[in-house]
Amino acid sequence: QVTFYRVTSSHVSEKLRVLFLSDLHLREYGEHNEELIQTVQELDPDLILLGGDLVTFPNPEYEKMLSLCRSLADVAPLYGVLGNHESEMIYGGVDDQLAEKFSEAGVQLLRNETRTIQIGENNVELIGLEGALKDFYKYGASDCVESLSRQYDTFRICINHVPMAFVDYMQDAPFDLALAGHTHGGIVRLPKIGPLYSAEEGFLPDYAGGSYGLANNATLIVSRGLGDSSWVPRINNVPELSVIDID
């Protein structure tokens, strides 16, 4: 499912389309992800952002994800952050070259850092954070956020794999749009009730897929993701590709 969101901001000079892809977990849509790539091409994004967990720990065979990234980088500028599965691969001794491999495949990884890019008439500032929720203050994520100027004229997009980082630690941080994944839409979505479970919030989570407002007037968009990392099947929870039109 392609879900469309609209965000308005005085920080953009012309319309900007951002495509957000998260939590693929080695899944393929068509041989060599041809169906997914074609969909992305037809959506014609100005910028593609990755929310992490393209791989599944501890599976070391993720060449198809690297191939996908090479194709995505041919469509539009490609930036992203690492998810918990990539971090486990790197620090768990499975593949300490994983980040370098994704960089070589065309992903400009943001590891607790910012990058300002020009897209048409727009100055877009990307803030990429990584690390588990409990480690927000340990390895540089909080330092990156605290270094942001409160006065700015760029359109700021902050990406963090885990949505609760925005809710717990960044309600008043200076950015316009927040993007996250990780929750897989709550795995099971109950009619009239919503998502069933997420690791950080437990049962009936509040932030497991959709659009939310933060105290800083920024929009938080949480993707339901495109894949699965466990044997538990999705129920009433179609995999999702997020498109954000900003004007």
Summary of the structure (lengths in Angstrom):
residues: 247
radius of gyration: 16.7
end to end distance: 22.9
largest distance: 46.6
contacts: 876
relative contact order: 0.21
helix: 24%
strand: 28%
